Amino acid sequence: MISTTIIVKNGARHLNNVLQALEWCDEIVLYDTGSTDTTLQIAKNYPNVSVYQKVFIGFGPCHNEASRLAKHDWILSIDADEVMSENLTQEIQSLSLNPQTVYSLPRHNYYNGKHIKWCGWHPEACVRLYNRKTTCFSEALVHEGVISKGLQIIYLNHPLFHYPYESLSDFLVKMERYSSLFAEQYHQKRAASPWTAILHGLAAFGKSFFIKKGFLGSYEGFLISAYNGHTAFYKYLKLYQANQKSSPKCF
């Protein structure tokens, strides 16, 4: 038996589609970190959903807490903007699950109605199915992942459909949140300065637009590359400010 865990805050936009694609699942742990939209009302329509309202403590710790709340040891971790394809559901149901194995799901990322195949968004695969007695997510506040060291990784064939952004505002909101979490996570653990922020920003844009061929993606490729560059810039600028505030002052 498999429990699905979903970390969510204001995920109403896609939640019906997400939960409908998971109706086969015995249990869904919806770990809500403060929704003010209709997320909780939508969840009530699905009998296999258990809602837990919690304080956000970082993505990795939230994933692990949600895993501990589940009934079953096999955990399928899905984001509130990811919809399982029917073929992926069938593929998972056909597996002979091995606790010494984690399972990686291919993910197709969409923006503006397009499957984005540039900017490092494709191909992409994420370990999302694992046994909680064997492993867990890292405790990283951001850019967390299932720890797979010492375990076999099996790569599945059929995709998750991912809809992370609907508008420019979504890019800005995510940039603000992720850059703040990055600064918190690496506070006094990494050096940063305005110059390193500029260099990281330029490098991230160049890698996305040129090396990862964002230039082939027309407007969407440029926008995503610009977002990657700005996010890197503000991550290191916020880290610089955080390090400066806590540094001892000399008089």
C-alpha positions as CSV (number, residue, x, y, z in Angstrom):
1,M,0.0,0.0,0.0
2,I,1.2,3.5,-0.8
3,S,0.5,6.8,1.0
4,T,0.9,10.0,-1.0
5,T,2.1,13.2,0.7
6,I,1.5,16.7,-0.6
7,I,3.0,19.9,0.9
8,V,0.6,22.7,0.0
9,K,-0.1,26.4,0.6
10,N,-2.8,28.0,-1.6
11,G,-2.7,25.2,-4.1
12,A,-6.4,25.4,-5.2
13,R,-5.5,26.3,-8.8
14,H,-4.5,22.7,-9.7
15,L,-5.6,20.7,-6.6
16,N,-8.7,19.1,-8.1
17,N,-6.7,17.7,-11.0
18,V,-3.9,16.6,-8.7
19,L,-6.3,14.7,-6.3
20,Q,-8.4,13.2,-9.1
21,A,-5.3,11.6,-10.6
22,L,-4.6,10.2,-7.1
23,E,-8.0,8.6,-6.4
24,W,-6.4,5.2,-6.8
25,C,-4.2,5.9,-3.8
26,D,-5.2,4.4,-0.4
27,E,-4.3,7.6,1.5
28,I,-3.3,11.2,0.7
29,V,-1.6,13.2,3.5
30,L,-2.3,16.9,2.6
31,Y,0.2,18.9,4.7
32,D,-1.2,22.4,4.6
33,T,1.1,25.3,5.7
34,G,-1.4,28.1,5.9
35,S,-3.7,28.2,2.9
36,T,-6.1,31.1,2.6
37,D,-7.7,30.1,-0.7
38,T,-10.1,27.2,-1.3
39,T,-7.5,24.4,-0.8
40,L,-9.0,23.0,2.3
41,Q,-12.6,23.1,0.9
42,I,-11.4,21.2,-2.2
43,A,-9.7,18.5,-0.1
44,K,-12.9,17.8,1.8
45,N,-14.4,16.4,-1.5
46,Y,-11.9,13.5,-1.5
47,P,-12.4,10.7,1.0
48,N,-8.9,9.4,0.8
49,V,-7.4,12.8,1.8
50,S,-6.4,13.5,5.4
51,V,-5.6,17.2,6.1
52,Y,-3.0,18.4,8.6
53,Q,-2.6,22.1,9.2
54,K,1.0,22.8,10.2
55,V,3.5,25.6,10.4
56,F,6.0,25.8,7.5
57,I,9.5,24.7,8.8
58,G,11.3,24.3,5.5
59,F,10.6,22.0,2.6
60,G,12.7,19.1,3.6
61,P,11.5,19.0,7.2
62,C,7.9,19.4,6.1
63,H,8.2,16.4,3.7
64,N,9.6,14.3,6.5
65,E,6.9,15.3,8.9
66,A,4.2,14.5,6.4
67,S,5.9,11.1,5.8
68,R,5.7,10.4,9.5
69,L,2.0,11.2,9.5
70,A,1.2,8.6,6.8
71,K,-0.3,5.2,7.5
72,H,1.9,3.3,5.1
73,D,5.7,2.9,4.8
74,W,5.7,3.5,1.0
75,I,5.6,7.2,0.3
76,L,4.8,8.9,-3.0
77,S,5.6,12.5,-2.7
78,I,3.7,14.8,-5.1
79,D,3.7,18.6,-5.3
80,A,0.4,20.5,-5.4
81,D,1.1,21.6,-9.0
82,E,2.0,18.1,-10.3
83,V,-0.6,15.8,-12.0
84,M,0.2,12.1,-12.5
85,S,-0.4,10.8,-16.0
86,E,-2.6,7.7,-16.3
87,N,0.3,5.7,-17.7
88,L,2.5,6.7,-14.7
89,T,-0.2,5.5,-12.3
90,Q,-0.4,2.2,-14.1
91,E,3.4,1.9,-14.1
92,I,3.6,2.5,-10.3
93,Q,0.8,0.0,-9.6
94,S,2.6,-2.7,-11.6
95,L,5.9,-2.3,-9.6
96,S,7.2,-5.0,-7.2
97,L,8.4,-2.5,-4.6
98,N,11.7,-3.1,-3.0
99,P,12.6,-1.2,0.2
100,Q,16.2,-1.0,-1.0
101,T,15.1,0.9,-4.1
102,V,13.9,4.4,-4.7
103,Y,11.9,5.3,-7.8
104,S,12.6,8.3,-10.0
105,L,9.7,9.9,-11.9
106,P,10.2,11.9,-15.2
107,R,8.7,15.3,-15.0
108,H,7.4,17.4,-17.9
109,N,7.3,21.1,-17.0
110,Y,4.8,23.4,-18.6
111,Y,4.5,27.2,-18.9
112,N,2.1,29.3,-21.0
113,G,0.6,26.1,-22.4
114,K,3.9,24.8,-23.7
115,H,6.0,21.9,-22.6
116,I,9.3,23.6,-21.8
117,K,12.2,21.6,-23.3
118,W,15.0,24.1,-22.6
119,C,16.6,26.1,-19.8
120,G,17.4,22.9,-17.8
121,W,13.7,22.0,-17.5
122,H,13.9,19.0,-19.7
123,P,14.8,16.2,-19.4
124,E,14.1,16.2,-15.6
125,A,13.6,13.3,-13.2
126,C,12.9,13.4,-9.4
127,V,13.0,10.6,-6.9
128,R,9.5,10.6,-5.4
129,L,8.6,7.0,-4.4
130,Y,10.5,5.6,-1.5
131,N,10.2,3.5,1.7
132,R,10.3,5.7,4.8
133,K,11.9,2.9,6.8
134,T,14.9,3.0,4.4
135,T,15.3,6.7,3.6
136,C,13.7,10.1,3.8
137,F,14.1,13.6,2.4
138,S,17.1,15.7,3.3
139,E,16.6,18.4,5.9
140,A,17.3,21.2,3.5
141,L,15.0,24.2,3.7
142,V,15.0,24.5,-0.1
143,H,16.2,22.3,-3.0
144,E,15.5,19.2,-0.9
145,G,15.4,15.7,-2.2
146,V,15.0,12.1,-1.2
147,I,18.3,10.7,0.0
148,S,19.3,7.9,-2.4
149,K,22.9,7.1,-1.3
150,G,23.5,3.4,-1.1
151,L,20.1,2.6,-2.7
152,Q,19.2,1.4,-6.1
153,I,17.4,4.0,-8.3
154,I,14.9,2.8,-10.8
155,Y,13.8,5.3,-13.4
156,L,10.2,5.1,-14.5
157,N,9.1,5.8,-18.0
158,H,5.9,7.8,-17.8
159,P,5.6,11.4,-16.6
160,L,4.4,13.7,-14.0
161,F,2.9,16.9,-15.6
162,H,4.2,19.9,-13.7
163,Y,2.5,23.4,-13.8
164,P,4.7,25.6,-11.6
165,Y,3.9,29.0,-13.0
166,E,0.8,30.6,-14.5
167,S,1.9,34.2,-14.7
168,L,4.8,36.6,-14.2
169,S,3.6,37.2,-10.6
170,D,4.1,33.5,-9.9
171,F,7.8,33.8,-10.9
172,L,8.3,36.8,-8.6
173,V,6.6,35.2,-5.6
174,K,8.6,32.0,-6.0
175,M,11.8,34.0,-6.5
176,E,11.2,35.9,-3.2
177,R,10.4,32.8,-1.2
178,Y,13.2,30.6,-2.5
179,S,15.9,33.3,-2.3
180,S,14.9,34.0,1.4
181,L,15.1,30.3,2.2
182,F,18.4,30.0,0.5
183,A,19.8,32.8,2.6
184,E,18.5,31.2,5.8
185,Q,19.9,27.8,4.9
186,Y,23.4,29.1,4.1
187,H,23.6,31.9,6.6
188,Q,27.3,32.1,7.8
189,K,28.0,28.8,5.9
190,R,28.8,30.4,2.6
191,A,30.5,33.7,1.7
192,A,28.6,36.2,-0.4
193,S,29.0,39.8,-1.6
194,P,27.3,42.1,-4.1
195,W,29.9,41.0,-6.7
196,T,29.4,37.3,-6.2
197,A,25.6,38.0,-6.5
198,I,26.2,39.7,-9.8
199,L,28.5,36.9,-11.1
200,H,26.1,34.1,-10.0
201,G,23.2,36.0,-11.6
202,L,25.0,36.4,-14.9
203,A,26.2,32.8,-14.9
204,A,22.8,31.4,-14.2
205,F,21.3,33.4,-17.0
206,G,24.1,32.4,-19.4
207,K,23.9,28.8,-18.5
208,S,20.1,28.7,-19.0
209,F,19.9,30.8,-22.1
210,F,22.9,29.6,-24.0
211,I,24.2,26.3,-22.6
212,K,20.7,24.9,-21.8
213,K,19.4,26.4,-25.1
214,G,16.8,28.7,-23.7
215,F,17.2,30.8,-26.9
216,L,15.3,28.1,-28.7
217,G,12.3,28.6,-26.5
218,S,11.3,32.1,-27.8
219,Y,9.7,34.3,-25.2
220,E,9.3,31.5,-22.7
221,G,12.9,30.5,-22.9
222,F,14.1,34.1,-22.4
223,L,11.7,34.6,-19.4
224,I,12.7,31.5,-17.6
225,S,16.4,32.2,-18.2
226,A,15.9,35.7,-16.8
227,Y,14.1,34.3,-13.9
228,N,17.0,31.9,-13.2
229,G,19.5,34.7,-13.4
230,H,17.5,37.0,-11.1
231,T,16.9,34.2,-8.6
232,A,20.6,33.5,-8.3
233,F,21.3,37.2,-7.9
234,Y,18.9,37.7,-5.1
235,K,19.8,34.5,-3.4
236,Y,23.4,35.7,-2.9
237,L,22.5,39.3,-2.2
238,K,20.1,38.2,0.6
239,L,22.8,35.8,1.9
240,Y,25.3,38.7,1.9
241,Q,22.9,40.9,3.9
242,A,22.1,38.1,6.3
243,N,25.9,37.4,6.9
244,Q,26.5,41.2,7.4
245,K,23.8,41.6,9.9
246,S,25.2,38.8,12.2
247,S,28.9,39.6,11.7
248,P,30.6,41.1,14.8
249,K,31.1,44.8,14.6
250,C,34.5,46.4,15.3
251,F,34.6,49.8,16.9
